[in-house]
């Protein structure tokens, strides 16, 4: 990579000048320092792409320069220069973060190869760091769209609690973005380099949830043909999301309470206690206080989870965010479906802002996706964003009087057909529990709908 900035540190003037001239001839800008003290000053003032440093120097040696460089410019490759008889020191430096070492006298061909490879590695490390920054900005708190007062309050709270290891309870109606908030919490925390593990408590049969959470030993039950780690063990050092925590069987809630209090558990079929370091984020669209009163949720578990409650506002209470959310989904689905749609016309945006959005952000996203797929122009029109473009409208701002229950039924049945009647996936996509979906299907079956048993 021509034109890079290289620092050469050596107390021997002949060696320092030789290296500097050889690297300049490769097309790079070269700075020199006669010892570790001068090198540290330059590292403080100038950003380098590559550093060469002698190991044995007066005042401060190469190991001190390496430590300083790693603290100030950690992505810069560092190459140790050493005499043949001191290779052990160079190997120790590599263990502490140096990229490579060269023995004196320096071989020119090996120097050229080392410069090329080290600069390439530095470029890749920079690209990886920039990519991580982009990923973190897209998944962290910055990924939460909206500047309405409720969203500002939510993001301010997230910024306060993200660095802390405290467990969090996220509540809100279906479709408000509870999982997105949980992910933002993880990605904005010191745990973001470690796993983010999700378990939908409503998506598994009761007899399998314990094994999913805590794992099992070989032979613990019929079908346990080998030892298996559970979600908590997989999430060690990171975050576990317990989605729809209200659907967890009450028989398991005591074991979950132990994990929250002691940060330990036993695998199914084992007496060996496993210690873990995990942050727990639980979500629910139910009122857990009411669930406690009805005897369906343990009071002690509720209080343990409810240390830091986060309530996600419904879309109807943050209408000022609808334009920015709609534009975000327009860009996402325009790119996905290859549609060059520039904007949403004012009448269509006014229509979107006036809707009840009982399905919240998920419903708005589905509406924009559908509109993008069906749109024929360079902007989304009122006709594009209305739920049923064939339904006669009383005027430009109201849509046909389809009963809400019928709209819900159509949405559920369409989702089921698209997912080949996979109830678990359908419930997850719809943002409802398996139990709720089952009740709805029984209701539709009583109404004459042909719905497969299962």
KEZALUM-982095 format. One record per residue (C-alpha): residue number from 1; chain; z, y, x. Coordinates in pm, whole numbers, plus 50000, padded with zeros to 5 digits. Layout:
% KEZALUM-982095
REC   i ch    up north  east
REC NUM  A     Z     Y     X
...
% end
This chain:
% KEZALUM-982095
REC   i ch    up north  east
REC   1  A 50000 50000 50000
REC   2  A 49866 50294 50202
REC   3  A 50041 50628 50201
REC   4  A 50394 50488 50176
REC   5  A 50697 50655 50334
REC   6  A 50868 50444 50602
REC   7  A 51191 50504 50795
REC   8  A 51228 50355 51146
REC   9  A 51582 50346 51289
REC  10  A 51640 50244 51652
REC  11  A 51847 50389 51938
REC  12  A 51583 50287 52195
REC  13  A 51327 50567 52208
REC  14  A 51041 50349 52337
REC  15  A 51087 50092 52061
REC  16  A 51125 50364 51797
REC  17  A 50807 50546 51908
REC  18  A 50610 50220 51937
REC  19  A 50698 50114 51582
REC  20  A 50637 50461 51440
REC  21  A 50291 50485 51593
REC  22  A 50193 50131 51487
REC  23  A 50299 50197 51125
REC  24  A 50123 50538 51119
REC  25  A 49799 50363 51219
REC  26  A 49839 50148 50906
REC  27  A 49811 50470 50704
REC  28  A 50176 50538 50627
REC  29  A 50406 50839 50667
REC  30  A 50680 50759 50917
REC  31  A 51026 50916 50963
REC  32  A 51251 50818 51254
REC  33  A 51625 50818 51326
REC  34  A 51801 50743 51656
REC  35  A 52113 50586 51506
REC  36  A 52287 50486 51183
REC  37  A 52448 50824 51123
REC  38  A 52114 51006 51132
REC  39  A 51956 50728 50920
REC  40  A 52215 50769 50643
REC  41  A 52153 51145 50633
REC  42  A 51779 51087 50587
REC  43  A 51837 50821 50319
REC  44  A 52049 51075 50131
REC  45  A 51769 51335 50139
REC  46  A 51444 51137 50119
REC  47  A 51314 50849 49906
REC  48  A 51162 50576 50122
REC  49  A 50935 50285 50039
REC  50  A 51041 50074 50338
REC  51  A 51315 50087 50604
REC  52  A 51319 49925 50949
REC  53  A 51652 49932 51132
REC  54  A 51781 49796 51460
REC  55  A 52094 49584 51425
REC  56  A 52293 49697 51732
REC  57  A 52330 50076 51760
REC  58  A 52607 50317 51863
REC  59  A 52816 50505 51603
REC  60  A 52684 50300 51305
REC  61  A 52501 49968 51325
REC  62  A 52220 49824 51115
REC  63  A 52457 49650 50874
REC  64  A 52616 49985 50786
REC  65  A 52271 50136 50731
REC  66  A 52179 49840 50509
REC  67  A 52491 49883 50294
REC  68  A 52426 50256 50260
REC  69  A 52059 50204 50173
REC  70  A 52144 49945 49908
REC  71  A 52389 50184 49742
REC  72  A 52148 50479 49742
REC  73  A 51802 50319 49719
REC  74  A 51860 49957 49611
REC  75  A 51494 49871 49543
REC  76  A 51371 49968 49893
REC  77  A 51290 49667 50117
REC  78  A 51500 49667 50434
REC  79  A 51381 49492 50755
REC  80  A 51625 49421 51040
REC  81  A 51514 49454 51404
REC  82  A 51707 49228 51637
REC  83  A 51699 49060 51976
REC  84  A 51614 48691 51982
REC  85  A 51972 48596 52069
REC  86  A 52119 48781 51768
REC  87  A 51929 48613 51487
REC  88  A 52254 48498 51326
REC  89  A 52339 48861 51250
REC  90  A 51996 48914 51095
REC  91  A 52040 48609 50874
REC  92  A 52373 48749 50758
REC  93  A 52201 49077 50675
REC  94  A 51944 48893 50463
REC  95  A 52226 48728 50270
REC  96  A 52356 49079 50195
REC  97  A 52023 49208 50068
REC  98  A 51783 49270 50358
REC  99  A 51425 49164 50290
REC 100  A 51338 49016 50632
REC 101  A 51393 49050 51006
REC 102  A 51173 49090 51316
REC 103  A 51272 48986 51668
REC 104  A 51207 49203 51971
REC 105  A 50966 49241 52138
REC 106  A 50774 49316 51816
REC 107  A 50450 49125 51756
REC 108  A 50191 49369 51613
REC 109  A 50021 49116 51385
REC 110  A 50356 49006 51245
REC 111  A 50454 49372 51200
REC 112  A 50139 49443 50996
REC 113  A 50203 49138 50776
REC 114  A 50569 49230 50726
REC 115  A 50484 49590 50631
REC 116  A 50223 49472 50379
REC 117  A 50447 49210 50217
REC 118  A 50756 49431 50211
REC 119  A 50575 49720 50045
REC 120  A 50427 49482 49789
REC 121  A 50773 49350 49710
REC 122  A 50908 49703 49678
REC 123  A 50630 49792 49437
REC 124  A 50706 49488 49222
REC 125  A 51078 49568 49219
REC 126  A 51001 49924 49107
REC 127  A 50770 49799 48832
REC 128  A 51035 49551 48716
REC 129  A 51299 49824 48704
REC 130  A 51067 50051 48506
REC 131  A 50982 49765 48270
REC 132  A 51352 49689 48219
REC 133  A 51409 50055 48138
REC 134  A 51131 50046 47879
REC 135  A 51265 49725 47724
REC 136  A 51618 49865 47711
REC 137  A 51496 50188 47551
REC 138  A 51301 49989 47290
REC 139  A 51588 49754 47210
REC 140  A 51893 49968 47278
REC 141  A 52037 50247 47070
REC 142  A 51717 50445 47130
REC 143  A 51532 50190 46918
REC 144  A 51720 50300 46605
REC 145  A 51486 50534 46419
REC 146  A 51620 50829 46225
REC 147  A 51799 51160 46267
REC 148  A 51960 51193 45924
REC 149  A 52337 51265 45920
REC 150  A 52429 50899 45840
REC 151  A 52213 50773 46129
REC 152  A 52347 51031 46372
REC 153  A 52699 50922 46283
REC 154  A 52603 50557 46333
REC 155  A 52438 50613 46673
REC 156  A 52731 50825 46794
REC 157  A 52969 50543 46705
REC 158  A 52745 50287 46877
REC 159  A 52738 50497 47194
REC 160  A 53118 50504 47196
REC 161  A 53175 50132 47144
REC 162  A 52875 49982 47331
REC 163  A 53047 49993 47675
REC 164  A 53365 49834 47535
REC 165  A 53414 49455 47493
REC 166  A 53548 49495 47137
REC 167  A 53414 49269 46858
REC 168  A 53222 49442 46581
REC 169  A 53163 49383 46210
REC 170  A 52830 49520 46083
REC 171  A 52800 49558 45707
REC 172  A 52523 49682 45482
REC 173  A 52279 49582 45212
REC 174  A 51997 49336 45282
REC 175  A 51714 49496 45473
REC 176  A 51912 49784 45624
REC 177  A 51871 49656 45982
REC 178  A 52201 49490 46066
REC 179  A 52047 49258 46325
REC 180  A 51863 49552 46485
REC 181  A 52195 49735 46519
REC 182  A 52356 49424 46671
REC 183  A 52075 49397 46926
REC 184  A 52101 49769 47004
REC 185  A 52473 49723 47066
REC 186  A 52404 49437 47308
REC 187  A 52121 49610 47496
REC 188  A 52325 49929 47537
REC 189  A 52627 49743 47673
REC 190  A 52712 49617 48026
REC 191  A 52627 49269 47893
REC 192  A 52257 49346 47842
REC 193  A 52143 49128 48134
REC 194  A 52319 48826 47980
REC 195  A 52225 48622 47671
REC 196  A 52202 48753 47316
REC 197  A 52248 48448 47093
REC 198  A 52202 48451 46715
REC 199  A 52332 48206 46455
REC 200  A 52261 48244 46084
REC 201  A 52571 48100 45919
REC 202  A 52386 48048 45591
REC 203  A 52091 47862 45741
REC 204  A 52267 47541 45843
REC 205  A 52435 47264 45644
REC 206  A 52813 47279 45658
REC 207  A 52841 46958 45860
REC 208  A 52623 47101 46141
REC 209  A 52765 47451 46182
REC 210  A 53064 47342 46393
REC 211  A 52838 47156 46634
REC 212  A 52600 47456 46652
REC 213  A 52884 47692 46727
REC 214  A 53091 47485 46969
REC 215  A 52865 47202 47083
REC 216  A 52951 46833 47086
REC 217  A 53011 46540 47318
REC 218  A 52790 46235 47332
REC 219  A 52891 45994 47055
REC 220  A 53101 46251 46868
REC 221  A 52917 46164 46546
REC 222  A 52614 45967 46430
REC 223  A 52309 46111 46598
REC 224  A 52497 46274 46888
REC 225  A 52300 46090 47154
REC 226  A 52391 46332 47433
REC 227  A 52635 46611 47514
REC 228  A 52514 46946 47383
REC 229  A 52630 47303 47443
REC 230  A 52696 47521 47141
REC 231  A 52599 47882 47073
REC 232  A 52927 48022 47205
REC 233  A 52888 47845 47537
REC 234  A 52524 47956 47560
REC 235  A 52632 48317 47501
REC 236  A 52886 48321 47787
REC 237  A 52883 48663 47950
REC 238  A 52674 48808 47668
REC 239  A 52683 48860 47294
REC 240  A 52678 48622 46999
REC 241  A 52556 48742 46659
REC 242  A 52709 48558 46364
REC 243  A 52469 48659 46088
REC 244  A 52591 48632 45729
REC 245  A 52946 48555 45840
REC 246  A 53056 48548 45473
REC 247  A 52864 48220 45433
REC 248  A 53071 48039 45697
REC 249  A 53268 47753 45538
REC 250  A 53635 47839 45511
REC 251  A 53720 47512 45688
REC 252  A 53560 47653 46006
REC 253  A 53703 48001 45982
REC 254  A 54033 47898 46145
REC 255  A 53845 47765 46450
REC 256  A 53644 48086 46473
REC 257  A 53968 48285 46457
REC 258  A 54097 48090 46758
REC 259  A 53784 48181 46955
REC 260  A 53824 48549 46869
REC 261  A 54191 48552 46965
REC 262  A 54197 48318 47265
REC 263  A 53834 48318 47384
REC 264  A 53844 47940 47405
REC 265  A 53732 47637 47203
REC 266  A 53680 47259 47218
REC 267  A 53347 47087 47172
REC 268  A 53328 46847 46880
REC 269  A 53461 46513 47002
REC 270  A 53636 46659 47307
REC 271  A 53990 46764 47395
REC 272  A 53877 46972 47692
REC 273  A 53926 47346 47635
REC 274  A 53635 47568 47737
REC 275  A 53701 47933 47827
REC 276  A 53435 48190 47745
REC 277  A 53365 48560 47784
REC 278  A 53167 48658 47475
REC 279  A 53136 48963 47256
REC 280  A 53115 48871 46887
REC 281  A 52910 49077 46644
REC 282  A 52928 48958 46283
REC 283  A 52710 49082 45997
REC 284  A 52736 49054 45621
REC 285  A 52586 49208 45309
REC 286  A 52894 49116 45107
REC 287  A 53222 49298 45056
REC 288  A 53452 49085 45272
REC 289  A 53759 49247 45123
REC 290  A 53651 49109 44784
REC 291  A 53572 48772 44943
REC 292  A 53929 48763 45076
REC 293  A 54071 48838 44730
REC 294  A 53861 48557 44583
REC 295  A 53990 48312 44846
REC 296  A 53650 48257 45007
REC 297  A 53729 48430 45336
REC 298  A 54042 48420 45551
REC 299  A 54236 48744 45554
REC 300  A 54343 48705 45919
REC 301  A 53982 48647 46026
REC 302  A 53870 48950 45827
REC 303  A 54125 49175 45999
REC 304  A 54033 49031 46340
REC 305  A 53663 49103 46283
REC 306  A 53718 49441 46120
REC 307  A 53859 49614 46430
REC 308  A 53543 49825 46461
REC 309  A 53345 49820 46134
REC 310  A 52992 49961 46130
REC 311  A 52839 50027 45790
REC 312  A 52459 50066 45787
REC 313  A 52355 50320 45525
REC 314  A 52099 50210 45265
REC 315  A 51760 50376 45290
REC 316  A 51821 50565 44966
REC 317  A 52102 50753 45145
REC 318  A 51887 50846 45443
REC 319  A 51562 50958 45281
REC 320  A 51504 51214 45555
REC 321  A 51432 50919 45786
REC 322  A 51155 50774 45569
REC 323  A 50869 50976 45732
REC 324  A 50967 50874 46088
REC 325  A 51019 50510 45982
REC 326  A 50686 50503 45796
REC 327  A 50502 50652 46096
REC 328  A 50668 50395 46325
REC 329  A 50554 50105 46107
REC 330  A 50208 50262 46072
REC 331  A 50163 50258 46451
REC 332  A 50303 49905 46482
REC 333  A 50080 49746 46219
REC 334  A 49780 49962 46297
REC 335  A 49787 49818 46650
REC 336  A 49854 49464 46524
REC 337  A 49564 49460 46279
REC 338  A 49324 49675 46481
REC 339  A 49323 49961 46228
REC 340  A 49269 50312 46362
REC 341  A 49480 50483 46097
REC 342  A 49604 50822 46209
REC 343  A 49848 50935 45943
REC 344  A 49989 50908 45592
REC 345  A 49859 51165 45346
REC 346  A 50122 51404 45198
REC 347  A 50096 51264 44844
REC 348  A 50154 50911 44978
REC 349  A 50451 51026 45186
REC 350  A 50601 51205 44884
REC 351  A 50563 50882 44688
REC 352  A 50737 50681 44962
REC 353  A 51025 50929 44980
REC 354  A 51076 50906 44602
REC 355  A 51104 50525 44577
REC 356  A 51441 50351 44522
REC 357  A 51394 50109 44817
REC 358  A 51641 49850 44697
REC 359  A 51508 49628 44977
REC 360  A 51581 49911 45222
REC 361  A 51399 49940 45556
REC 362  A 51260 49587 45533
REC 363  A 51095 49671 45201
REC 364  A 50947 49992 45345
REC 365  A 50815 49799 45644
REC 366  A 50653 49537 45419
REC 367  A 50498 49813 45207
REC 368  A 50346 49988 45511
REC 369  A 50217 49659 45654
REC 370  A 50046 49578 45324
REC 371  A 49901 49929 45304
REC 372  A 49762 49907 45658
REC 373  A 49596 49573 45585
REC 374  A 49429 49705 45268
REC 375  A 49349 50060 45385
REC 376  A 48983 50157 45430
REC 377  A 49010 50508 45574
REC 378  A 49169 50688 45866
REC 379  A 49484 50768 45668
REC 380  A 49706 50590 45421
REC 381  A 49650 50724 45072
REC 382  A 49867 50720 44762
REC 383  A 49658 50431 44631
REC 384  A 49723 50236 44954
REC 385  A 50101 50264 44947
REC 386  A 50158 50195 44576
REC 387  A 50290 49844 44522
REC 388  A 50016 49740 44281
REC 389  A 49705 49952 44311
REC 390  A 49558 49791 43997
REC 391  A 49853 49890 43777
REC 392  A 49774 50201 43565
REC 393  A 49995 50497 43654
REC 394  A 50123 50763 43420
REC 395  A 50055 51031 43683
REC 396  A 50005 51060 44057
REC 397  A 50376 51026 44132
REC 398  A 50490 50727 43919
REC 399  A 50396 50366 43930
REC 400  A 50341 50113 43656
REC 401  A 50646 49997 43467
REC 402  A 50690 49649 43614
REC 403  A 51044 49520 43557
REC 404  A 51247 49510 43877
REC 405  A 51339 49143 43822
REC 406  A 50969 49056 43800
REC 407  A 50894 49245 44125
REC 408  A 51177 49057 44296
REC 409  A 51047 48726 44163
REC 410  A 50693 48798 44286
REC 411  A 50825 48892 44630
REC 412  A 51038 48578 44662
REC 413  A 50765 48345 44540
REC 414  A 50501 48505 44768
REC 415  A 50732 48467 45068
REC 416  A 50800 48102 44983
REC 417  A 50429 48022 44951
REC 418  A 50354 48193 45284
REC 419  A 50623 47983 45452
REC 420  A 50525 47654 45281
REC 421  A 50850 47658 45081
REC 422  A 51068 47649 45392
REC 423  A 51383 47781 45227
REC 424  A 51570 47854 45549
REC 425  A 51290 48071 45691
REC 426  A 51229 48233 45354
REC 427  A 51594 48328 45309
REC 428  A 51603 48471 45660
REC 429  A 51288 48678 45604
REC 430  A 51407 48795 45262
REC 431  A 51746 48892 45401
REC 432  A 51944 48679 45155
REC 433  A 52160 48370 45189
REC 434  A 52040 48017 45124
REC 435  A 52286 48002 44835
REC 436  A 52139 48316 44674
REC 437  A 51785 48186 44719
REC 438  A 51880 47852 44564
REC 439  A 52029 48026 44261
REC 440  A 51718 48240 44219
REC 441  A 51489 47935 44236
REC 442  A 51697 47751 43976
REC 443  A 51663 48056 43753
REC 444  A 51285 48069 43803
REC 445  A 51258 47695 43741
REC 446  A 51436 47743 43408
REC 447  A 51177 48010 43329
REC 448  A 50900 47753 43373
REC 449  A 50798 47811 43734
REC 450  A 50668 47502 43915
REC 451  A 50900 47495 44217
REC 452  A 50936 47185 44438
REC 453  A 51281 47032 44453
REC 454  A 51463 47061 44783
% end
